[in-house]
Amino acid sequence: MDFMLEEELIDLMTFCLQNPNSSEIPEKHKRISEIGSFLY
């Protein structure tokens, strides 16, 4: 299960880096924080 969260985390970070002006960034950051609390 952790590998799936890690993969999602990488996808989210990649999206944020490639689309820094996207309106979806706050939503993605929230999910990154949620995954981080599960994994670390």
MODELLER restraints for C-alpha pairs under 7 A, 6 or more apart:
rsr = mdl.restraints
at = mdl.atoms
rsr.add(forms.Gaussian(group=physical.xy_distance, feature=features.Distance(at['CA:5:A'], at['CA:35:A']), mean=6.49, stdev=0.5))
rsr.add(forms.Gaussian(group=physical.xy_distance, feature=features.Distance(at['CA:9:A'], at['CA:32:A']), mean=6.06, stdev=0.5))
rsr.add(forms.Gaussian(group=physical.xy_distance, feature=features.Distance(at['CA:9:A'], at['CA:35:A']), mean=6.88, stdev=0.5))
rsr.add(forms.Gaussian(group=physical.xy_distance, feature=features.Distance(at['CA:12:A'], at['CA:28:A']), mean=6.22, stdev=0.5))
rsr.add(forms.Gaussian(group=physical.xy_distance, feature=features.Distance(at['CA:12:A'], at['CA:32:A']), mean=6.92, stdev=0.5))
rsr.add(forms.Gaussian(group=physical.xy_distance, feature=features.Distance(at['CA:16:A'], at['CA:25:A']), mean=6.26, stdev=0.5))
